[in-house]
Amino acid sequence: MKNPMGDLKAAVVALVERAKVRKGMISVLAILFVLQLYFVRELVAAELLFGLAFGVLFALSAIIYLAGALGERGLAFAEVGIRVISETARRGYSGLEYFSRKSLRQARSESAQ
């Protein structure tokens, strides 16, 4: 005859063993899940840092480009101003030359004769 207490004890031991296996499997899965979350957080943090670095590089390159463009535009304005100034100076010099050749005395004045 079978001992009902022995069968019950065997069933309880088998259930506990399955529970230990399940508990271990759940623990392993939980650890893997937590590690996945950690790696995802690290990847997101790294992506944000790289994005920030590329944003800073973009801003610096934009500032350098704008400074170069403003410098070129300033040189264009300076060239126009220099042309106006040089044309005015050339006219003034030619007028000065004209007056320096001309005698200050009239041709029929007493000192000229």
TORGU-474476 format. One record per residue (C-alpha): residue number from 1; residue in three letters; x, y, z. Coordinates in steps of 0.2 Angstrom, whole numbers. Layout:
BEGIN
<pt><num>NUM</num><residuo>ala</residuo><px>X</px><py>Y</py><pz>Z</pz></pt>
...
***
This chain:
BEGIN
<pt><num>1</num><residuo>met</residuo><px>0</px><py>0</py><pz>0</pz></pt>
<pt><num>2</num><residuo>lys</residuo><px>6</px><py>17</py><pz>-4</pz></pt>
<pt><num>3</num><residuo>asn</residuo><px>9</px><py>30</py><pz>10</pz></pt>
<pt><num>4</num><residuo>pro</residuo><px>-2</px><py>45</py><pz>7</pz></pt>
<pt><num>5</num><residuo>met</residuo><px>10</px><py>56</py><pz>17</pz></pt>
<pt><num>6</num><residuo>gly</residuo><px>25</px><py>50</py><pz>7</pz></pt>
<pt><num>7</num><residuo>asp</residuo><px>16</px><py>55</py><pz>-9</pz></pt>
<pt><num>8</num><residuo>leu</residuo><px>11</px><py>72</py><pz>-2</pz></pt>
<pt><num>9</num><residuo>lys</residuo><px>29</px><py>75</py><pz>4</pz></pt>
<pt><num>10</num><residuo>ala</residuo><px>35</px><py>70</py><pz>-14</pz></pt>
<pt><num>11</num><residuo>ala</residuo><px>23</px><py>82</py><pz>-22</pz></pt>
<pt><num>12</num><residuo>val</residuo><px>27</px><py>96</py><pz>-10</pz></pt>
<pt><num>13</num><residuo>val</residuo><px>46</px><py>93</py><pz>-14</pz></pt>
<pt><num>14</num><residuo>ala</residuo><px>43</px><py>93</py><pz>-32</pz></pt>
<pt><num>15</num><residuo>leu</residuo><px>32</px><py>109</py><pz>-31</pz></pt>
<pt><num>16</num><residuo>val</residuo><px>46</px><py>118</py><pz>-21</pz></pt>
<pt><num>17</num><residuo>glu</residuo><px>59</px><py>112</py><pz>-33</pz></pt>
<pt><num>18</num><residuo>arg</residuo><px>49</px><py>119</py><pz>-47</pz></pt>
<pt><num>19</num><residuo>ala</residuo><px>46</px><py>135</py><pz>-37</pz></pt>
<pt><num>20</num><residuo>lys</residuo><px>65</px><py>137</py><pz>-35</pz></pt>
<pt><num>21</num><residuo>val</residuo><px>68</px><py>135</py><pz>-53</pz></pt>
<pt><num>22</num><residuo>arg</residuo><px>55</px><py>147</py><pz>-57</pz></pt>
<pt><num>23</num><residuo>lys</residuo><px>61</px><py>159</py><pz>-44</pz></pt>
<pt><num>24</num><residuo>gly</residuo><px>79</px><py>157</py><pz>-51</pz></pt>
<pt><num>25</num><residuo>met</residuo><px>73</px><py>160</py><pz>-69</pz></pt>
<pt><num>26</num><residuo>ile</residuo><px>63</px><py>175</py><pz>-64</pz></pt>
<pt><num>27</num><residuo>ser</residuo><px>78</px><py>182</py><pz>-55</pz></pt>
<pt><num>28</num><residuo>val</residuo><px>89</px><py>179</py><pz>-70</pz></pt>
<pt><num>29</num><residuo>leu</residuo><px>76</px><py>187</py><pz>-81</pz></pt>
<pt><num>30</num><residuo>ala</residuo><px>74</px><py>202</py><pz>-69</pz></pt>
<pt><num>31</num><residuo>ile</residuo><px>93</px><py>204</py><pz>-69</pz></pt>
<pt><num>32</num><residuo>leu</residuo><px>94</px><py>204</py><pz>-88</pz></pt>
<pt><num>33</num><residuo>phe</residuo><px>80</px><py>216</py><pz>-89</pz></pt>
<pt><num>34</num><residuo>val</residuo><px>88</px><py>228</py><pz>-77</pz></pt>
<pt><num>35</num><residuo>leu</residuo><px>104</px><py>227</py><pz>-86</pz></pt>
<pt><num>36</num><residuo>gln</residuo><px>95</px><py>231</py><pz>-102</pz></pt>
<pt><num>37</num><residuo>leu</residuo><px>87</px><py>246</py><pz>-94</pz></pt>
<pt><num>38</num><residuo>tyr</residuo><px>105</px><py>251</py><pz>-88</pz></pt>
<pt><num>39</num><residuo>phe</residuo><px>112</px><py>249</py><pz>-105</pz></pt>
<pt><num>40</num><residuo>val</residuo><px>98</px><py>259</py><pz>-114</pz></pt>
<pt><num>41</num><residuo>arg</residuo><px>100</px><py>273</py><pz>-101</pz></pt>
<pt><num>42</num><residuo>glu</residuo><px>119</px><py>273</py><pz>-105</pz></pt>
<pt><num>43</num><residuo>leu</residuo><px>116</px><py>273</py><pz>-124</pz></pt>
<pt><num>44</num><residuo>val</residuo><px>103</px><py>287</py><pz>-122</pz></pt>
<pt><num>45</num><residuo>ala</residuo><px>115</px><py>297</py><pz>-111</pz></pt>
<pt><num>46</num><residuo>ala</residuo><px>129</px><py>295</py><pz>-124</pz></pt>
<pt><num>47</num><residuo>glu</residuo><px>118</px><py>300</py><pz>-138</pz></pt>
<pt><num>48</num><residuo>leu</residuo><px>113</px><py>316</py><pz>-128</pz></pt>
<pt><num>49</num><residuo>leu</residuo><px>131</px><py>320</py><pz>-125</pz></pt>
<pt><num>50</num><residuo>phe</residuo><px>136</px><py>317</py><pz>-143</pz></pt>
<pt><num>51</num><residuo>gly</residuo><px>121</px><py>327</py><pz>-149</pz></pt>
<pt><num>52</num><residuo>leu</residuo><px>127</px><py>341</py><pz>-137</pz></pt>
<pt><num>53</num><residuo>ala</residuo><px>145</px><py>340</py><pz>-144</pz></pt>
<pt><num>54</num><residuo>phe</residuo><px>139</px><py>341</py><pz>-162</pz></pt>
<pt><num>55</num><residuo>gly</residuo><px>128</px><py>356</py><pz>-157</pz></pt>
<pt><num>56</num><residuo>val</residuo><px>142</px><py>365</py><pz>-150</pz></pt>
<pt><num>57</num><residuo>leu</residuo><px>153</px><py>361</py><pz>-166</pz></pt>
<pt><num>58</num><residuo>phe</residuo><px>139</px><py>367</py><pz>-177</pz></pt>
<pt><num>59</num><residuo>ala</residuo><px>137</px><py>383</py><pz>-167</pz></pt>
<pt><num>60</num><residuo>leu</residuo><px>156</px><py>387</py><pz>-168</pz></pt>
<pt><num>61</num><residuo>ser</residuo><px>156</px><py>383</py><pz>-187</pz></pt>
<pt><num>62</num><residuo>ala</residuo><px>141</px><py>394</py><pz>-189</pz></pt>
<pt><num>63</num><residuo>ile</residuo><px>149</px><py>408</py><pz>-180</pz></pt>
<pt><num>64</num><residuo>ile</residuo><px>165</px><py>407</py><pz>-189</pz></pt>
<pt><num>65</num><residuo>tyr</residuo><px>156</px><py>406</py><pz>-206</pz></pt>
<pt><num>66</num><residuo>leu</residuo><px>146</px><py>422</py><pz>-201</pz></pt>
<pt><num>67</num><residuo>ala</residuo><px>162</px><py>431</py><pz>-196</pz></pt>
<pt><num>68</num><residuo>gly</residuo><px>170</px><py>427</py><pz>-213</pz></pt>
<pt><num>69</num><residuo>ala</residuo><px>154</px><py>432</py><pz>-222</pz></pt>
<pt><num>70</num><residuo>leu</residuo><px>153</px><py>449</py><pz>-213</pz></pt>
<pt><num>71</num><residuo>gly</residuo><px>172</px><py>451</py><pz>-216</pz></pt>
<pt><num>72</num><residuo>glu</residuo><px>169</px><py>449</py><pz>-235</pz></pt>
<pt><num>73</num><residuo>arg</residuo><px>154</px><py>461</py><pz>-235</pz></pt>
<pt><num>74</num><residuo>gly</residuo><px>165</px><py>473</py><pz>-225</pz></pt>
<pt><num>75</num><residuo>leu</residuo><px>179</px><py>472</py><pz>-237</pz></pt>
<pt><num>76</num><residuo>ala</residuo><px>166</px><py>475</py><pz>-251</pz></pt>
<pt><num>77</num><residuo>phe</residuo><px>160</px><py>491</py><pz>-242</pz></pt>
<pt><num>78</num><residuo>ala</residuo><px>177</px><py>497</py><pz>-239</pz></pt>
<pt><num>79</num><residuo>glu</residuo><px>182</px><py>494</py><pz>-257</pz></pt>
<pt><num>80</num><residuo>val</residuo><px>167</px><py>506</py><pz>-263</pz></pt>
<pt><num>81</num><residuo>gly</residuo><px>173</px><py>519</py><pz>-250</pz></pt>
<pt><num>82</num><residuo>ile</residuo><px>191</px><py>518</py><pz>-255</pz></pt>
<pt><num>83</num><residuo>arg</residuo><px>186</px><py>520</py><pz>-273</pz></pt>
<pt><num>84</num><residuo>val</residuo><px>175</px><py>536</py><pz>-269</pz></pt>
<pt><num>85</num><residuo>ile</residuo><px>190</px><py>543</py><pz>-258</pz></pt>
<pt><num>86</num><residuo>ser</residuo><px>203</px><py>539</py><pz>-271</pz></pt>
<pt><num>87</num><residuo>glu</residuo><px>192</px><py>547</py><pz>-285</pz></pt>
<pt><num>88</num><residuo>thr</residuo><px>190</px><py>563</py><pz>-274</pz></pt>
<pt><num>89</num><residuo>ala</residuo><px>208</px><py>563</py><pz>-270</pz></pt>
<pt><num>90</num><residuo>arg</residuo><px>213</px><py>562</py><pz>-288</pz></pt>
<pt><num>91</num><residuo>arg</residuo><px>201</px><py>576</py><pz>-293</pz></pt>
<pt><num>92</num><residuo>gly</residuo><px>208</px><py>587</py><pz>-279</pz></pt>
<pt><num>93</num><residuo>tyr</residuo><px>226</px><py>583</py><pz>-284</pz></pt>
<pt><num>94</num><residuo>ser</residuo><px>222</px><py>587</py><pz>-302</pz></pt>
<pt><num>95</num><residuo>gly</residuo><px>214</px><py>603</py><pz>-297</pz></pt>
<pt><num>96</num><residuo>leu</residuo><px>229</px><py>608</py><pz>-286</pz></pt>
<pt><num>97</num><residuo>glu</residuo><px>240</px><py>604</py><pz>-300</pz></pt>
<pt><num>98</num><residuo>tyr</residuo><px>230</px><py>616</py><pz>-312</pz></pt>
<pt><num>99</num><residuo>phe</residuo><px>231</px><py>630</py><pz>-299</pz></pt>
<pt><num>100</num><residuo>ser</residuo><px>250</px><py>627</py><pz>-296</pz></pt>
<pt><num>101</num><residuo>arg</residuo><px>254</px><py>629</py><pz>-315</pz></pt>
<pt><num>102</num><residuo>lys</residuo><px>244</px><py>645</py><pz>-316</pz></pt>
<pt><num>103</num><residuo>ser</residuo><px>253</px><py>660</py><pz>-311</pz></pt>
<pt><num>104</num><residuo>leu</residuo><px>247</px><py>670</py><pz>-297</pz></pt>
<pt><num>105</num><residuo>arg</residuo><px>250</px><py>687</py><pz>-305</pz></pt>
<pt><num>106</num><residuo>gln</residuo><px>240</px><py>693</py><pz>-320</pz></pt>
<pt><num>107</num><residuo>ala</residuo><px>250</px><py>694</py><pz>-336</pz></pt>
<pt><num>108</num><residuo>arg</residuo><px>249</px><py>713</py><pz>-338</pz></pt>
<pt><num>109</num><residuo>ser</residuo><px>252</px><py>718</py><pz>-320</pz></pt>
<pt><num>110</num><residuo>glu</residuo><px>267</px><py>729</py><pz>-316</pz></pt>
<pt><num>111</num><residuo>ser</residuo><px>277</px><py>716</py><pz>-307</pz></pt>
<pt><num>112</num><residuo>ala</residuo><px>276</px><py>704</py><pz>-322</pz></pt>
<pt><num>113</num><residuo>gln</residuo><px>282</px><py>717</py><pz>-335</pz></pt>
***
